[in-house]
């Protein structure tokens, strides 16, 4: 069995990837969302050549060979593109063996995956945020939530005057004591400001404090983590396994958050989860967007022992580009999502998506 063809289907913001072998097996994956036109170009020019004509069972060796060859270009766009090929091959191997992907990762560490409702908005007022989160807790059974504080890479600014100080107590008071509440600063604070905000989060019994300082400044985040009792989380922006190893070894974070799309696919995200397991800390993968990334993250969370906390579920309804890509669509019920036991990812791409998307093909020599 050899990889004969790699196809991409580009629609606004997202690209689905299909890999076809010489004996007709098809695997489906997806690149990381956003700027997908550039990602598709990188995939066909820089990633596909390392996989065409190769044995799909050599997946992880091929991933590392591709990254090593492009050592001068190792960065976000390369990993975003690599994710599309990597995830398509996991699906393909699941179909060859007749097994769901989570079983290929070692089997079920849990029977169903609990989710927390994750807000992506800083434009919403604290009062509006509290109301919509309360409604979702009531309708879908979420046992945890996350809100946004500060400003993205904001240098101690806020999305609105004193919004952070208003948001933190109001959400706790509105949702009660039984829910876990998380706060994400997206790298918005300096060390002193992050510590002050962290102490306010501790006062109102928040569960974790995410990306308190700009993500490259792991020493700053480590200072914040050392000063606070609340768990500090981070890692979503990182695509280097060596950086994740440093973060875990130095105690930069108490919860590590690789994103399958940003790190280069399931193969590399699994390695971060294994690093977390060995270090005795939880791994809660970042998954802020709808689309197939939610499916991939679900299989990872079901299989990996370190992924025992509630996982992230975006509550935003403005990601219309992610609608009608695959079926059956994942649904949160009573705060959890069951994982399909169908082969591979357990989904099918909606034919209408393939028809409206822009197709591009890379073919093995002689294929």
Secondary structure, DSSP 8 states (H G I E B T S, - for coil): --EEEEEEEEETTEEEEEEEETT--EEEEE--SSSHHHHHHHIIIIIGGGTTTS-GGGHHHHHHHHHHHTGGG-SHHHHHHHHHHHHHHHHHHHHHHT-BHHHHTTS-SSSEEEEEEE---SSS-HHHHHHHHHHHHHHH--SEEEEE-S-TT-TT--SSTTHHHHHHHHHHHHH-SSSEEEEE-TT---HHHHHHHHHHHHHTT-SEEE--S-TT-HHHHHHHHHH-SSEEEE-TT---HHHHHHHHHTT--SEE---HHHHTSHHHHHHHHHHHHHHT-EE-----S-SHHHHHHHHHHHH-TT--S-EEEE--S--GGGTTSEES----BTTEEE---SSBTS-EE-HHHHHHSEEEEEE-TT-
